[in-house]
Amino acid sequence: MCFALLLPVGSLMPGQASDAVEPIESLISKFMRDNRLNEDNISFSYYNTVTGEAFGFNENKLMRVASVYKLPLNMYYYEQVAAGAVSPNARFAGYPLSQCHRMSLQYSDNGTSQAMRQAIGGLSAFKIAIDKYTGVSAAEIGGDYLHSNQFSSMTIMNTLKYLYDNSEFFSEALGYLKAANPRQFFKMYVEDYEIAQKYGWLDMWPQPGSSTRRSRICFVWPLSA
């Protein structure tokens, strides 16, 4: 599991009451214990935009994040259009870019998202193109990071910070993220705040001797009051 949680003023962790805020370290330890997780299968980053409080666990570990890549992908295209490098009338998978943004962010459509990524030059070119969001150099890191859909919670957190710092520019994208997955994932627990979330769902085939499939969910959770 790969989690990146970015919280603004007054925000609480799921299920917490304002008069009994448990330390983030204790929450993560309990979550790992209850779900039988360890350093091999979880990466976590937390940042409070008001207090500056930050916490990371295994935050540099690369993990497959499924559809979470669609967030920096769409951020890239919003800025490319603003810079005049991509036409706002460009089409991907037969759809205009304006519609692709909604399909990709709100409905997590794979076809349009993959066409958008391929138009940049493929996976490796895309990773290099989003260096400004992730805060790392994909070309210098190379390996699995450059050539696969792997991120760390730290690179996702850096992307969230960029999104937060430029939230007015990315207001349309945030609107789609707020509309995504009603009453699902983090929206099952928090009702007092709007939640802009991008999830990634990765189904894993059974291991030998196992009768069920394993699955991992990767969340990106920027919150706004």
C-alpha positions in Angstrom: 0.0 0.0 0.0 1.2 3.5 -0.8 -0.4 6.4 1.0 0.2 10.1 0.7 -1.9 12.3 3.0 -1.9 16.0 2.8 -4.0 17.8 5.4 -5.0 21.5 5.7 -6.0 23.4 8.9 -8.6 21.7 11.1 -8.4 18.4 9.3 -8.4 15.1 11.2 -7.4 11.6 10.4 -10.3 9.2 9.6 -12.3 8.3 12.6 -10.7 10.8 15.0 -12.4 13.1 17.4 -11.1 16.6 17.8 -10.5 16.1 21.5 -8.5 12.9 21.2 -6.0 13.1 18.3 -3.7 10.1 18.4 -0.1 10.7 17.3 0.4 9.7 13.6 3.1 7.3 14.5 0.7 5.3 16.7 -2.0 5.3 14.1 0.4 3.9 11.5 1.8 1.3 13.8 -1.8 0.1 14.7 -2.8 0.1 11.1 0.2 -2.0 10.1 -0.4 -4.4 12.9 -4.1 -4.8 12.2 -3.5 -5.4 8.5 -0.3 -7.5 8.9 1.8 -5.0 6.9 5.5 -4.5 7.1 8.3 -2.5 5.3 7.9 -4.7 2.2 4.3 -3.7 1.5 3.6 -0.2 2.8 5.0 3.3 2.0 3.5 6.3 3.8 3.9 10.0 3.8 2.0 12.7 5.8 2.2 16.4 5.7 0.2 19.2 7.5 0.2 22.3 5.4 -0.5 24.6 8.3 1.7 23.3 11.1 4.4 21.9 8.8 4.2 18.6 10.7 5.5 15.8 8.5 5.9 12.1 8.9 7.2 9.3 6.7 7.5 5.6 6.9 9.3 3.7 4.2 8.7 6.8 2.2 11.4 6.2 -0.4 10.3 2.6 -1.2 9.1 2.2 -4.8 5.7 0.6 -5.2 3.3 0.0 -8.1 0.6 2.6 -7.7 -1.8 1.7 -10.6 -4.0 4.7 -11.5 -2.4 7.2 -9.1 -0.1 8.2 -12.0 -3.0 10.0 -13.6 -2.8 12.9 -11.2 0.7 14.2 -12.3 -0.2 13.2 -15.9 -3.2 15.6 -16.0 -1.2 18.3 -14.1 1.4 18.1 -16.8 -1.2 18.7 -19.6 -2.9 21.5 -17.8 0.5 23.3 -17.6 1.4 22.4 -21.2 -1.8 24.0 -22.4 -1.2 27.1 -20.3 2.3 27.4 -21.8 1.0 27.0 -25.4 2.9 23.8 -25.9 -0.3 21.7 -26.3 -3.4 22.8 -28.0 -6.5 22.8 -25.8 -8.3 21.2 -28.8 -5.9 18.2 -28.8 -7.6 14.8 -28.9 -6.6 11.6 -27.2 -8.3 8.2 -27.8 -10.8 10.2 -29.8 -11.8 12.6 -27.1 -10.9 16.3 -26.7 -8.4 17.1 -23.9 -11.0 18.9 -21.8 -13.1 15.7 -21.7 -10.0 13.5 -21.1 -9.2 15.4 -17.9 -12.6 14.5 -16.5 -12.5 10.9 -17.7 -9.0 10.4 -16.3 -9.3 12.1 -12.9 -13.0 11.6 -12.0 -13.6 8.3 -13.6 -10.0 7.0 -13.8 -10.5 5.9 -17.4 -7.5 3.9 -18.6 -7.8 4.3 -22.4 -7.7 8.1 -22.4 -5.0 8.2 -19.8 -2.8 5.8 -21.6 -3.2 7.7 -24.8 -2.2 10.9 -23.1 0.8 9.3 -21.6 1.9 7.7 -24.9 1.6 11.1 -26.6 4.4 12.4 -24.3 6.6 9.6 -25.6 5.7 6.6 -23.4 6.3 5.8 -19.8 9.9 6.8 -19.4 9.4 10.2 -21.1 6.4 10.8 -18.9 8.4 10.1 -15.8 11.0 12.6 -16.9 8.3 15.2 -17.8 6.9 15.2 -14.3 10.2 15.7 -12.4 9.0 19.2 -11.3 6.1 17.6 -9.4 7.8 14.5 -7.9 10.9 16.5 -6.9 13.3 13.9 -8.2 15.2 13.3 -11.4 13.8 10.2 -13.1 16.7 10.1 -15.5 19.2 10.1 -12.7 17.3 7.5 -10.7 16.7 5.3 -13.7 15.9 1.6 -13.2 12.4 0.6 -12.1 11.4 4.2 -11.3 12.1 5.4 -14.8 10.8 2.4 -16.7 7.8 1.2 -14.7 4.7 2.7 -13.1 6.4 2.8 -9.7 6.4 5.7 -7.3 7.2 6.2 -3.6 4.9 7.9 -1.2 7.5 10.7 -1.0 7.3 11.5 -4.8 3.5 11.4 -4.6 3.6 13.7 -1.6 5.8 16.2 -3.5 3.3 16.1 -6.2 0.5 16.8 -3.7 2.4 19.8 -2.3 2.8 21.2 -5.8 -0.9 20.7 -6.4 -1.7 22.4 -3.1 0.6 25.3 -3.7 -1.0 25.9 -7.1 -4.6 24.9 -6.2 -6.1 27.9 -7.9 -4.5 27.0 -11.2 -5.5 23.3 -10.9 -9.0 24.2 -9.6 -10.7 22.2 -12.4 -8.6 19.1 -11.6 -9.4 19.4 -7.9 -13.1 19.6 -8.8 -12.9 16.3 -10.7 -11.0 14.7 -7.8 -13.6 15.9 -5.3 -16.4 14.4 -7.5 -14.6 11.0 -7.8 -15.7 8.0 -5.9 -18.6 9.4 -3.8 -19.0 7.5 -0.4 -15.9 5.4 -1.2 -12.4 5.1 0.2 -11.7 8.1 2.5 -15.1 9.6 1.8 -16.6 6.7 3.8 -15.0 8.2 7.0 -15.0 12.0 6.6 -18.1 14.1 6.1 -17.1 17.5 7.4 -14.6 18.2 4.7 -14.5 18.0 0.9 -12.0 15.3 -0.1 -10.1 15.3 -3.4 -8.8 11.8 -3.8 -7.1 9.8 -6.5 -7.0 6.1 -5.9 -5.2 3.3 -7.6 -6.5 -0.3 -7.5 -4.1 -3.1 -8.2 -5.4 -6.7 -8.4 -2.8 -9.4 -7.7 -3.1 -12.9 -8.9 -3.1 -15.6 -6.1 0.2 -16.9 -4.9 0.8 -20.7 -5.1 -1.4 -22.4 -2.6 -3.6 -19.4 -2.1 -7.3 -19.5 -3.0 -7.9 -15.8 -3.1 -6.5 -12.8 -4.9 -4.5 -10.2 -3.1 -5.2 -6.5 -3.8 -3.5 -3.3 -2.9 -5.1 0.1 -2.9 -3.0 3.3 -3.3 -4.5 6.6 -2.1 -3.7 10.2 -2.8 -5.6 12.4 -0.3 -5.4 16.2 -0.6 -8.1 17.6 1.6 -9.8 21.0 1.5 -12.2 22.5 4.0 
